[in-house]
């Protein structure tokens, strides 16, 4: 999916469209999980990070300020994975 379609999904999520979150999850879950797994080296921990990422996309979508939405999500994934490692 191209950036414009991802941006549209983020905009819809900002307007509390749950279907948009479901679509974004379907499109990004493999990449988010894969990056989380690289950092955590644990299936269970990677799933926890992935769940937190998509919860944050929903609750903190107002922090998205434009740019590449995929980069925003993957940066969030990396940061949350590092935080998860530090906490454990």
C-alpha positions in Angstrom: 0.0 0.0 0.0 1.3 3.4 -0.8 1.9 6.3 1.6 -1.2 8.2 0.6 -3.4 5.3 1.4 -1.7 4.8 4.7 -2.1 8.5 5.4 -5.8 8.3 4.7 -6.1 5.4 7.1 -4.3 7.4 9.8 -6.6 10.3 9.2 -9.6 8.1 9.5 -8.2 6.6 12.7 -7.8 10.2 14.1 -11.5 10.5 13.4 -12.1 7.2 15.5 -12.8 4.9 12.5 -12.3 1.4 13.8 -12.5 -0.1 10.3 -9.5 2.0 9.4 -7.5 0.6 12.3 -8.5 -2.9 11.3 -7.3 -2.2 7.7 -4.0 -0.7 9.0 -3.4 -3.7 11.2 -3.9 -6.1 8.3 -1.5 -4.1 6.2 1.2 -3.5 8.8 1.1 -6.4 11.3 3.7 -8.6 9.6 6.3 -5.7 9.4 5.5 -4.6 13.0 5.8 -8.1 14.4 8.9 -8.8 12.4 10.7 -5.7 13.7 9.6 -6.4 17.2 10.8 -10.0 17.0 14.3 -8.8 15.8 14.6 -6.7 19.0 12.9 -8.9 21.5 13.9 -12.3 20.2 10.7 -13.8 21.6 7.4 -14.5 19.9 5.4 -13.7 23.0 7.3 -10.4 23.6 7.0 -9.5 19.9 3.2 -10.0 20.1 3.0 -7.8 23.2 5.0 -5.1 21.5 2.8 -5.4 18.4 -0.4 -5.1 20.4 1.0 -2.0 22.2 1.9 -0.4 18.9 -1.6 -0.7 17.5 -3.1 0.4 20.7 -0.8 3.5 20.5 -1.8 4.1 16.9 -5.4 4.2 18.1 -4.8 6.3 21.2 -2.0 8.5 20.0 -2.9 9.0 16.4 -3.1 12.8 17.1 0.7 12.7 17.4 1.1 11.8 13.7 2.3 15.0 12.1 2.5 13.9 8.4 5.5 12.4 6.7 5.8 8.7 6.0 3.2 6.9 8.1 5.0 3.6 7.8 8.1 5.2 9.3 6.0 6.6 12.1 4.7 3.2 12.9 8.0 1.4 12.6 9.8 4.0 14.7 7.1 3.5 17.4 7.7 -0.3 17.1 11.4 0.1 17.6 11.0 2.4 20.5 8.4 0.2 22.2 10.5 -2.9 21.6 13.6 -1.3 23.2 11.4 -0.1 26.2 10.1 -3.6 26.5 13.6 -5.1 26.6 14.8 -2.5 29.2 11.7 -3.3 31.4 12.5 -7.0 31.4 
